[in-house]
Structures are given as C-alpha cells and as structure tokens.
Amino acid sequence: MIGPADSDETPGVLPLASGGPTVLRIVLGAQLRRLRLERGISLEQAGAAIGASHAKLSRMELGRVGFKRQDVAELLTLYGVTDPQERSALLNLVERANTPGWWHKYDDILPPWFKIYVGLEEAASLIRSYELQFVPGLLQSPAYARAVILLGHATATPEEIEQRIELRQARRRRLVTSDALKLWVVLDEAVVRRHIGGRTVMREQIALLLELAEHPNITIQVLPFDRGGHAASGGPFSILRFTEPSLPDVVYLEQLTSALYLDKREDTEHYTKVMDRVCMEAMSAATTRRFLNLVYRELGG
C-alpha cells in the first residue's frame, strides 16, 4: 500500500519516496490498476463508474494524466477499498501527485512528451545513457547547449533559447544534491569529434566533461571508432532506475518530435544487456579521461 506524506512506519503501508509529481502519478496509477485487477473489473467498467472512457482510465493507470480526488474516491469504492487508513493514504497521494514540479514554469517550451522525461529524471537514482551525436543535456555547457538548441530551433527567439539553456542548467542540480543522481554515460567518439558550435565551444565542452568526470557519481566512457560495430548501433537511449520499489526501470528513446517510454521487463532487460555490452566495449573511465585530455589539447591548437 502507499502511505501518506506524513506516514513513517504505519503497518501495511509502504513509505513513499519523494520522487516528484510524475513518479507519484505513476505510483498512484499502478496502485489503482492493481486494485482493479484484483477485483476483476474491466477498464470499461471502471471508466463508466467515473464517467470516463476506458482510454482515459488507461492513461490514469499509466500516470500520464492528473487525477481528480472525487474520481479516485469513487474508484476506491468500486474496488472495495473501505479501510479508512488505506483510503486516506491514496487520497492524500492525489494532492501530492497533482502538485506541479519545478519545471512547470518552463511549460511554454516543454513538449508534453519531454515533460514526462524531466519528471522521471527528477526522481531517478541512476541513469545510464548511450549517445552517438550530442553530449547529453545534463552535461552540456551553456555555449554548447545554445549551439545544439539552434540546430533544432533555428527560428527560436533569444528569450526562448535562454529559457532552454536555463532548463538544462536547472536539471543539472540533480548531479550535486545530497541524494545526487548517479549518471553513467557512454559517448560515441563522434560526439567529442564533431565540433558543435565551433572549436572554442567544443573545447569548453570537453573541459566541462573532464571536470564532471571527477565527480564520484558521474561515469563517462567513450566508445572509439576503432571498435567497429557494436550492440547499440540502433541509436541513442537512456535507462532510468528508481529507488521506489514499485517503479520499474524505464527505457527512454527520443525522436525528433516525440519519444518512446518502455517499461516492460523484456524491453528493459534487453536494453540493459545492450548497455552492459557497450560499457565493456568502450574505453574505461580512466582511459576516457586521458583521451578527452588529448582531444582538449588538439582543440587548443
């Protein structure tokens, strides 16, 4: 069961990590789905009880939309949840799940599909990524970020560009908080060889990678050209892991105007195995630092 915000060790209630509204919606949706399945109630039947389509109820159970307290209360009644403590725990969770995250102020530049990722990133304890074109957003210098943003948003106003850079910098605070996110990134050699923004910008970016690589929670590896083909040749991806035990790993696949989120065990296990192989094929973290120092000196010439 999911406990209220002020619950510590209430019998039968699982204390919930503070993972932000995105994760709380996913947890609440998963609990409602479990209760529905235990009662043998279909999506159509549950949706009809609150005047919603089965498609909307499905989105609720996936944590893709917000919740109305009255809807949750009616669903709990339908599912036979009568224990006051259990009802209170889940209903209190509704309010927390509907609280806007800090990234809400960037709504005008954040597409819905990426808001989900920012919310998951905020709650993740570990992110493993493979990149073959750009330095990941969490590791981008402001000048490099500006160059990348202009590639995808050539007509953006200066104000919008600054907002997007600011968002990237705000996301990076997860790397330096007391419960710092563990980030393990494998970069294809093309990422550090391609001069995004020019030599000066790229040199500054390499310097930042070297600085960040010294942090104990950040691991950076480079997959060199001379390793030939490799397991992740299909494209970039990220695997997000959470401390909340009811949340599965999530694989994030970004596309030009949308993204895919995979959380089925067979999918996440497949990508985890691919990531493990890529890490084995890449330079070690120590060798990567020596390689990046070499690239840095070359860019200064």
N, C-alpha and C positions, 0 to 999 in steps of 0.2 A: 504494500500500500504506500501511497505518497503522503508524507507528513506536511503539516502546515509550517509556515515560515519560522514560528517560534517553538517548534517541537524539537526536543532533543532525542530522548530515547523512549518515546511512547510505545508500549507493547503493540506489536503488529503493524507498526508504522515505520516506513523506511525514511530516514532523514534524507532530504534532497539537497544536493549541491547547488550553490547559487551559480547557475550557468547562463543567466540572461533569458529574455523572453522567448527567443527562438527554441532553445532547448526545453524550457518549461512547457511550451506548447506541444512539443514532440512527446514529452513525458506524459502530459495530461491526455493527449490523444491516444497514446499507447495504452494507458490505463482504461480509458473508455472502450477501446476496441477489445481489450481482454475481458472486461465485464460483459460486453455484448455477446462475445463468442461463448463465454461460459453459460449464458442464458439461452443460447441457440437462437438468437434474434438476428434477422437479416438486416442489411443496410437499408433496404426499402422500408421495413417495418419501423426501424429506429428513426429514419428520416421523417416518416409520416407522423410520428409522435410529436415532433417539434416543428412540423410544417416545412421541412427542408427536403430537397432531392437526395437520392442516395449518393449522387456525385458530391454534393456539398458535405454530407456526413463523412464520406471517404476522405475529403480534404481535411476535415476536422481531425479525424483519427491519425492522419499523417502529420498533423501540426502545421499545415500550410496556411491556415486562416486563424483569425482570432475566435474567441469563444464568448458567448453570452451566458451570464450566470444562470438565467432562467432556463436556457436550453440544457445546460449541464445538469441542473437540478431535476428537470423532467426526465432526462436520460437516466439519471441515477435511480429515480423512482421506477422507471420502466425496467431497469436491470435488477431491481430488488435490493438496492443498497439502502438499508434503513438505519444502520448503526449511526448515531449522531456524530460520533468521532470521525468515522470514515467519510461521511458526507461533508463535514466541516473541513476536513483536510483537503478534499478535492475541490470544494467550492472556494476555499481560500486560495488555492493554486490558480483559479481562473483569473483573479485580480492580478496576481504576480505575472502570469503569462501574457496579460494584455498591457502591461506597462511597457511603453516604448523604450527601446535600447538607446544608448548614447548616440548611435549612428542615425537616429531618427531625423536629426537636423540636416542630414545630407539626402533626404528623400528626393529632392528635386534632381539629383544627379545619379541616384542609385536605381538601376532597374530592379524590378521585383525579384528576378531570379538571382541577382547578386546579393540582395538584402539577406536572403537565406544563408548564403555563404558567410557573410560578415557575422551573422548571429552565431553560426556554428563555430567559426574561428574564435569568437569571443569565449566560447565555452570549452573548446578543445584543450586537452592536456598535451597532446602530441600531434604534430602534422608532419607527414613525410611527403615530399614532393619531387617529381621529376619534371624538369623544364628543358626545352630544346631551342627556345627563341629569345626569351626575355628573362632577366633577373626577376624572381618573384616579388610581388608588390611589397611584402613585408621587409624586404632587404634593399629596396630601391632608394638611391639618393634623390633629393629633390630635383636636381637638374636632369638626372636620368629619367625620373618619373615624368617630368614635363615632356621630354622627347618621346617617350612611349605614348603618353596621352595624346599628343598631337598626331601620332600615326593613326589613331583610331577616331579622333575627334578634331579633324582639321579645321572645322568651322566653329569650334567652341570659343566662347568669349574668354578674355583674360581672367575674369572673375570665376568662371566655371572651371578653368584649368587650375587656378589656385585652390579652389574647393577640393578638386580631385587629389591634388598633391597633399593637401591638409588631411584628407581622409586616410591616405596611405600612411602618413606620419602618425596619425592617431591610432591606427591599427597596430603600429609597431610597439606601442607601450606594453602589449601583452608579452613582449620578449624581456621586459625588465621589471615586471611586478614581482611581488613576494611569491606568488604562485606562477612563476614565469612559464610560458608556453615552451615546450621542447620542440624545436624545429630541426628537421633533418632533410636537407635539400641536396639533390644530385642535379648538377647543371651539365648539359651537353657542352662540349668545348666551344661550339658555335656561339653560345650565349656570351662568353667572355671575349671571343674573337670579333664579333660583329660590333662595329663602332656606332652604337646607338647614340645620337646626339653629337658625334664627333670624338676625336681623340681625347680632348681635355675632359669632356663629360665622362667618357668611358674610364679614363684614368682615375677620376674622382670616385666612380662607382666601384672600381676594383679595390681602391683604398678602403672604402666602406666595408666591402666583403671581408677584407683582411682583418679589419677591426672587429667586425661582428663574429668572425670565426674564432676569436679568442674567448668568447662567452661560453661558459660550460654547458649551457642549454641549447647551443646552436652548433650543428654539424654541417659543414659544406664539403661536398665532393665534386670533382669534375670528371666527367666521362670523356676521355680523349678520343680524337678521331681515329687513332690507330687501333682501337679495339674493334673496328668494323661494325657489323650488325649487332644488335643487342635486343634484349627481351622487351624493351619499352619502345620499340620503333613505331608503334601505333600513334604516339603523340603524348603530350604532357598530361599529368594527372596529379591529384593530391589525395592522400588518405588521412582522414581526421579521426582521432581516437579521443574518448571522453572518460572521465573518472566516474561519471554517473553510471552505475551498473545496468540500468535499464536501457541505456542507449547503445545501439550497435555502432560499429565503425561505419563511416560514410566515405565513399569514393566520389570525388568532385571532378567532373570533366567539363571544362569551359569551352564554349564555342563562340562564334563571332557575336551572335545576338541572343544567346540562351546558354543554358548549362544543364548537365545531367547530374543527378544525385543518386548514387547506387548504394543501397544498404542491405541487399540480400546477402546472406552469408557466402553463397557460392561466388558472388561477384567480388566481395571484399577480400575473400581469401585468395582469389585468383590475382587480384592486383597487388596484394601483399607479397605473394610469391614472386611476382614480376619485380617489385621494388627491391626485394631481398637480393635477387639476381643482379639487378642494376648496381646496387651498392657494392656487391662483390666484384663487378667488372670495372667499376670506377676507381680512380686514384684514391688512396687513403686520405683521411683528413689532413695528415701532416704533409704528405706529398702534394696535396692540393694547395696548401698554403705556400709551399715553395714554388709551385707552378704559377700561382697568382702573383707572387712577388716578381717572377720573371716577366709576366705579361705587363705588370705595372711599370717595370723599368723600360720595357720595349716601347710602351706608350709615351714615355717621357722623352724619347729620342727626337 
